[in-house]
Amino acid sequence: MNNWSKNNDVLGSVNRGNAIESGLCTLCRADCQGKCETWLSSLRGREVLYPRDFGMVTAGSGNTTHVGVSYNSLRIQGLNYGGAGAACTNQDLLFTDASLETSFGAKEKTKCKVPFMTGALGSTFIAAKYWDAFAAGCALVGAPIVVGENVVGVDRQSEIKNGRISKAPELDRRIDTYMRYYDGYGAIIVQMNVEDTRNGVAEYVAEKYGDKVIIELKWGQGAKNIGGEIEVTSLDYALFLKKRGYLVDPDPEKPEVQEGFKLGSVKHFARHSRLGYTNLCNYDQVREDFMNSVKYLRELGFKRISLKTGSYGMEALAMAIKFASEAELDLLTMDGSGGGTGMSPWNMMESWGVPSILLHAKAHEYAARLAATGQRVVDMSFAGGFAKGSNIFKALAMGAPYTKMICMGRAMMIPGFLGSNIEGVLYPERREAVCGNWDKLPAAVSKYGQSAEEIFACYQDVVKVVGKDEMKNVPLGAVAIWALVDKLSAGVQQLMAGARKFKLDDISRNDIASGNRETARETGIPYITDVMDETAKHIIDM
């Protein structure tokens, strides 16, 4: 594992644990008192783009990009003249003129205010506890959110009749919470794995919500190459999950396991999902099964369908791009290793799969190869360790013109945790409802004030959208998501302006360069001093 710096003196950010490429800690805690860059950005928004203590300091970059292959090993190109498209005729452009609006889809476009979306927030309890903050925040900023796998299956209040879900209160809650602030930008995406398909989740969603929802098939994720897991500490709940058809380890029905639980040696159980496609043995069988699944979903009435795949390797990547394009899917999300997780085997996360930058580089190569035959390429979303505006820009450029979205899992959850913890202190009567973890505000928060209006730099921006009366219903975790998206958005806009690109569709692979020869070889992005070198020599020789 690369050991990135834990401290950024320029921004005043500090990682509690081991920092990774994204700037997040390896282990992100919901009760964290700060203050990594993403945590701090969830309070102060775009303020965190700049060195602290203006007027008292100067700052110099310590970044080096000459070692290893990663998104941090790419550099963003800048231009000293010109502008893409209509920008060429405008002499008064500012970085704030760069538009982050985007859309994806084959026939029916889904509009988004920003090119950010969440990872799949599924049956892990942390996703359920903070869902109100996640959903309200994403709806307010116009970003898609994904209801992950197994949400219905693990809900003890859901009901299955004749092999199909007939009641799904937790899924209903998740969809309805997002739709409360949905204004036509963004989307609610419901993901299905093998268990969800067996339980009739697609049928339930189609009948109750219809076109309001994008349905997503799942092949995998970057964190693991087995089915989803959660941990439960109740024997009764473990038995319930076993009856629902899940693998529960250790087996709660065994007398010796029950005795161990009674005596305290067995303290928890791991619930696992089935693997997909285990009955299929070749390309043709997988393609046929996939196409039949898409056909069935369309017959149910779904106009928008997406696919999520993990970091399996080149064959599976090519299949995902080819199948999704042929089936006219609306979005294909490709998650590189190690990805993010609520509960995945740690050794697997550390050792398996294709790292994000390599997966994404090959995705572009295969997409371009398919496009060269005259076929439409599915709109793509890149996932796998994104939390910084710089790497978001680089990923959009890496996959251009096919990549429309950047998918972030843990980074989009941090503001939900932080805002909920603050809300629980400021409004003690709400602490249990919002799952607050603090008894008092830590110094890293209280330095900004003692009220939500003081602490969150973007508080009044949210008030402007929802109104003062509705503001009491908006979770502070959602306000924190607004602040983080504000910082990421401004950062991407600044990089776009520096590259003289004022629409996302204008971003291209020419806007990035490799900081070392190995990165150039592996990604196809030229080494930085090779870019326009011949043009430069021509200028000198004129």
Secondary structure by P-SEA (a helix, b strand, c coil): ccccccccccccbbbcccccccccccccccccccccaaaaaaccccccccccccccbbbbbccccccccccccbbbbbbccccccccccccccccccccccccccccbbbbbccccccccccccaaaaaaaaaaaaaaaaabbbbbbccccccccccbbbccccccccaaaaaaaaaaaccccccbbbbbbbcaaaaaaaaaaaaaacccccbbbbbbcccccccccbbbbbccaaaaaaaaaaccccccccccaaaaaaaaaccccbbbbbbbbcccccccaaaaaaaaaaaaaaaaaacccbbbbbbccccaaaaaaaaaaaaaacccbbbbbccccccccccccccccccccaaaaaaaaaaaaaaaaaacccccccccccccccaaaaaaaaaaacccccbbbbccccaaaaaaaaaaaaaacccccccccccccccccccccccccccccccaaaaaaaaccccccccccaaaaaaaaaaaaaaaaaaaaaaaaccccccccccccbbbccaaaaaacccccccccaaaaaaaaaac
